[in-house]
Structure formats: C-alpha cells, structure tokens
C-alpha cells in the first residue's frame, strides 16, 4: 500500500507485505507498532463474535493506550518486559465496545500499545445468545473465556460457573491442567477475591473502596504484588455499552500458579462484577 501524508492515522496492511500483520501509520510515517490481523473492515460492516452484535470499537491506537497507562492509571513506564502476556510488567485489558453484546471480547496490550493477545468468550450456544439478547439472565449462567497470545494460541482458560450472588473463576491451562480458583469472598462492602490453589490461599484481590474500581493484589503474606486500575472508557461507552478498560501493573516477577492468576485477575473482576452491573460500573 502506498501511503501519503493525507492518509489518516490508523492500522493498515504491513507495507512490507507480511501476511496477516497490521502496522500503525501515525499520519506522517509508519511506526514500529504492529498488530496481528487483517485489514479492518470498512465502517458500517459488522464484526465481532456474532452477526447480531453492533461493534462500535475503533481500531487500536497506541497513543491512547499510552495515555491510559500514564495519565489515567498514573503509572510511570517501567522497564521493558519480555513481550508476552506473562513477561510484561503492565497489561492493558480493553473490552471491545458493542451496542449489542452477545460475546465478551477483550484486547490486551503492553504499556506502549503493542498487541500482546486477546480474550474471547467461547462455548456459547445459540440459545444462550438469544437469552442474552432479550434479558440479563445470562449474568447468572456459566461463562468461559480463552486468553490467547498475539498469534491467537490459547494460553489460559477461565471458567466462571453459574452463580447467584458470589462468583468463582476456575483458571486452567488449555489442556485442562488446573492452576487454581479465584473465589469471591463477599458481596457487599469492599469486595475481596481469594486466590486458592490445592486448598490453600496463596493471594487475594482486594477492592480499595465499595465501588470496586481499583484493586490491590497481594500474596499470602499480604504484600502487594500487583494492582488493577479501572480506567474511564468515555461517557458514550459508559452510557451505551458495558465495555470496561483496565490496567494491570505487576510489581515483580512471579511464578505459577500465582502468575497466571494475577494475569487473569482483571478479567475475573470484570466478569464477576462489572459485566453484571450493566451500566455505570
């Protein structure tokens, strides 16, 4: 593709011809930011997990992600990580905004706006999608999410079984190997989730206030090891969609199973609390 200075900033097919790779054009030049995928669909065409959905997400903008990290979450950029979901010190988890949402989908970026992977809800039947379309009963039903790397390969599977008041999220590897459970401890006040592994608590997620916007993540000694900050997605998205955005900052290197549960923590908070609120979260 030949790009001129009057071409608007956005994601375009890689000018070097790399298959299934998008590169970001900032309006004047090509940048180093890439994103696996194909050329975005033209406005007005549907995309997303279902033909019934109305997706209003724009193409990812690295500059917006950087502002989300530095200005909204107040994080001073730490050193560079290893470039994967499990080796970066900052993960930005942004839900795709949809006026009609039948399948939860998220994009995951590093602190510079580079795509690290995605999260997609899987295993929903047509009947369940219909139920979700006409009511909010689905919030009590089972939800399963796949955490995928930048190449689209599943790395974790998160299952929230059917619930009434308090939620539990089962964390597994794609092959079924259990990594632990993230269990909601209370339904009122400052919400807390326990990281459970082999019958022992190895950490926790603790809301900092009753609104449950920001969370501290601690290990078994109550030492903070990570932090979740919910960032504002904008007035229109807040009013008309259920999309939520989070920044996860990991303070030090962690080992499994704690690492995988920390990586899953923002999605656990969103699936267990925010998606059920259906509004100003």
Secondary structure as UniProt FT lines:
FT   TURN            5..6
FT   STRAND          10..13
FT   TURN            15..16
FT   TURN            19..20
FT   STRAND          21..25
FT   STRAND          30..36
FT   TURN            43..44
FT   TURN            51..52
FT   STRAND          54..55
FT   HELIX           62..67
FT   HELIX           68..72
FT   TURN            85..87
FT   STRAND          90..95
FT   STRAND          98..100
FT   STRAND          105..109
FT   TURN            111..112
FT   STRAND          115..122
FT   HELIX           126..134
FT   HELIX           137..140
FT   STRAND          143..149
FT   TURN            150..151
FT   STRAND          154..160
FT   STRAND          168..172
FT   TURN            174..175
FT   STRAND          178..184
FT   STRAND          192..197
FT   TURN            198..199
FT   STRAND          200..207
FT   TURN            210..211
FT   STRAND          214..219
FT   TURN            220..221
FT   STRAND          224..231
FT   HELIX           235..240
FT   STRAND          245..250
FT   TURN            256..257
FT   HELIX           258..263
FT   HELIX           265..269
FT   HELIX           270..274
FT   HELIX           275..277
//
